[in-house]
Amino acid sequence: MEIRSLFFDVFGTVVDWRGGIAREAKALLAPLGYDLDWFAFADAWRSEYQPGMEEVRAGRIPFSKLDVLHWHNLDRIRPRFGLQGLSEENCRRLNLAWHRLDGWTDSAEGLRRLRTRFWLAPVSNGNISLMVDLARRNDFAWDAILGAEVAGDYKPKPEVYNAACAAFDLPPEQCMMVAAHSSDLAAAAALGLRTAHIARPNEYGPGKGESGPSVPVDFAAADLVDLARQIV
């Protein structure tokens, strides 16, 4: 069946979370006298991402927006970086760093090209307000914002992908998941979605991301502009 909609992972696929969190943490904390390994701080905060969501996926806590999970995750890592004395207001400002991430250099242009043919939506674990802020900051051309908050659960739970397809009134076969993470694509493919892998070899630091898929995919691209060249 003809593909009509593209669904996007966002953190790592469309935006550079590591560079953004390191930059924003330094901008806020350095003037307050803190001197951290900013990338190590970003990595530590991100390392709590999956464990935090697993509490929801496993049913141990009710669904909570990612902003809330990020807040709890920040609280968990603060002692490691000597940030116990950081005020609640500055913690709140730091938590909103996830709303101020920059897209990869190809992202906005790639999305614009892809939107000439397909419906586009993030299917991210990020909450709606977070996705709106990233879109406005980076001029991302979404037709809708879908994902965890719409489904009330977190990827890779099937409900997240199925809810996205249902929102667009499309069968899975007419939807394609676009991600830099093979595990995300494998979960989508298991439900009948088409898949496209985007290489982000430096997502977790130089040479520490996926330069290619480790699972079968329908398309593999160097970046979002390259994906547009292949399918538009």
N, C-alpha and C positions, 0 to 999 in steps of 0.2 A: 504494500500500500504506500501511496505517496506520503512522505513526511510533511506535516503541516506546522508542527510546533517544535521549538527547541527549548529545553529546560537546562538551566545552568547551575552547577555548583559555583559558589562565589569565592569563598576564602581559599586562596591559593590558585584558583583557576582564572578568576576575573580580577581579583585584587591581590596585592602583595601585602599580606598580613604581617609578615616578619619585619620587613623594612618599615612599615607604617607604625607598628607598635613600638619598635626601637626608637624611631624618630619622635613620636609623640611623648613617650616616657621621658626621653631626654629633655624635650622642650619644657615639660612641666616640672620635672624633678631637679634638673641641674641648677636652675635659679634658686631652689630651696636648699642647696648645699649638698645634694646627693650626687655621688659619682659611682655609677654602676657599670657593669658590662651590659650595655643596653640590649644587645642581641641575645645574651644569655637570659635576661629578664623576659624578653619576648618569647623565647623558646620555653621557658619555665611556665609562663602563663598559658601558652598554647598546649603544653603537655597535660594540663588539667581539663582540657576541652572534652575529650572522649569520656574520661571517668565521670565528669559532671553530667553529661547527657545520658550515660548509662544508668544513672540513678532514676531518670525518667523512663527510659526504655524498659527497664526491668520492673517498673511499677513501684519502686521503693519510695518515690516522692511524686506528687502530682506534677502535671506538665507545668513548666516554668519557662518564660521567655529566656532566650540566650543572654540578654542583658543581665537578667537576674543570676543566671549561672556564672557569667563572667565576673560578677560582683563577688560571689562566694569563692570562686577560684582565685581571684585577686587576694582575698582575705587569707586564703590558704597559703599563698606563696610569700606574702609580705615579710614574715620573719626571716626567710632565707636571704632577703636583700636588705635587711635592716630598716624596713619601712613600717615598723609597728607604730611609730609616732605620727604617721601621716594622718592629717585631719580627715574627717568624714567628707568634707567638701572637696578636698583634693583627691580623695579616693573616687568620689563621684565623677570628677573631671577626668581622672585617669581612665575610669571604666568606659567613658564615652570615646576614648581613643579608637575603639573598634568602629565607630561611626565616621572616622576621619581617615580611613585608609585610602591609598591611591591605587588606581587600576594599573595593571601592566601597560606598557606603552602601546600595545596593539589592541587593547580591550575595547575602548570606545569606538574606534574605527571599525574593528571587526564586527561589533554588534550592529553598528549602523548598516553595514553591508548585508549582514544576515537578515536584518529586519525588512529588507526590500522583498524578501520571498517568504519568510516564516514569521509566525507569532513567537515572541520571545518572553520568557519569564525566568527569574531566578527560582530555583527549587533548592533553597539553602536552609541550613539549620539556623541562620540568623533571623531575628524577628523582623516584623514589617517595618517598624520605624527605623531600624538599623539599615535595612535594604533601601529605604527611601533616601536616607541621608547619603549613603554611598552613591546612589544613582544621581542625586542632584550635584554632589561634589564632582563626579567624574563624567557627567553627561551620558549615563548609560541609558540606552533606548529600550526600556522594557514596555511590553504591552500590559502586563499584570505583574503582581508580586505574589508568588505562591511559596510553598515550602512548609517548614515545621509548624509555624504558628497557625497556618490554615488547617493543617492536618491534626494538630494537637499531639504530635509525637516527633521523634527525631530520626533522620536517616541513620542507618539503612533500613529502617522499618518499612514494610511494604505500603503502609497507609500513606506515607509521604508522597511517594511516586504516584500511587493510585489516585490520591486526592487532586494532584496536579492535572492528571489526564482528565478527570471528571470535571474539573473547573473549566476546562476548554472544550468539554463535550466531545472528546476525541478518544478513540481506542488507543491502547498503548502503542500499537504498531505504527500509528501516525505521529508519535512523539519521539523525540530523541534527547537523551541525557548527554550533556556536554560537561566533561570534568577532567581534571588533571590527576584524578585518583582512581586507580583501577578497581578498588573495592567498591566505590560508588557506582561505577559503570557495571560491575558484575551484578550488583543488587538490582539495578534498573533492568538489565537484560533478562534477568530471571523472571521478570514480570511482563516481558514482551516488548519493552521499549527498545528502540534503536540506540546506538551508542557512538559517541565521538570522543576520542582522547586528545587532550591538549597537552603538549610537552611543557612542563615548567621545571626544568632541571635544577633550578636554584631556589625553589620554594622554601626549603628548610635551611638554606645556606648554600654556598657554592658546591654544586654537584650532589646535593642531598635531596633533590626532588626527583620526580619521574620524568625521564627523557623519552619514554615510550611506554605503551601499555604492557601490562603483564598478563592481560586476559584478552580473549578475542573481542574485537570491536569492529564496527562498520566503517569507521573512518579514524585515521590518526593524522594529526596536524601539528605543525611546529608552533602555531599560535592561532588566535581567532581570525586574523586576516587570512592566514593560510586555509583555515577551514572554509571561510567564505569563498575563496578561490575554487575550492573543490566542489562546493554544493550549491552555490547561488547560480 
